[in-house]
Amino acid sequence: MLNQTAIYAVRAMGFLAKQPPGKMVLSSRIASEMGIPRNFLSKILNRLAQAGLIVTTRGRSGGVALARRASGILLNDVVQLFMQMNDYKQCFLKSSKCDGKCGLHLRWRIITEQFEQMLNDTTVDQIF
């Protein structure tokens, strides 16, 4: 259900969550260990920094670290930066004729509600 960018962002945040608090990690290390293309990771990290989820420091002792405790960052905080969850709440068939009562729509709504609940109940320290 997550797009590739959101998956990479969650991987990166999970990796940072496993580091000692405040420890700066090079983005090249995250890319290498998490299997994320470096150029793509750079854009993801920039967006995470803009949202205040991570801090970045340039220079010799620079790198990336979580901006706050991992237990205080929900998966939803990360995922919503990279995808529109409302797109998944529409009719599974994306039919303009669906009135929200078709059998598939009702089943799909149950799945999306559970997925959304999981994103809101899980913090980045719980993913690895």
HELIX and SHEET records of a PDB file:
HELIX    1   1 GLN A    4  ALA A   17  1                                  14    
HELIX    2   2 SER A   27  MET A   34  1                                   8    
HELIX    3   3 ARG A   38  GLN A   50  1                                  13    
HELIX    4   4 ALA A   70  GLY A   72  5                                   3    
HELIX    5   5 LEU A   75  VAL A   79  1                                   5    
HELIX    6   6 MET A   85  LYS A   89  5                                   5    
HELIX    7   7 GLY A  103  ASP A  121  1                                  19    
HELIX    8   8 VAL A  124  GLN A  126  5                                   3    
SHEET    1   A 2 ILE A  54  THR A  57  0                                        
SHEET    2   A 2 GLY A  63  LEU A  66 -1                                        
END                                                                             
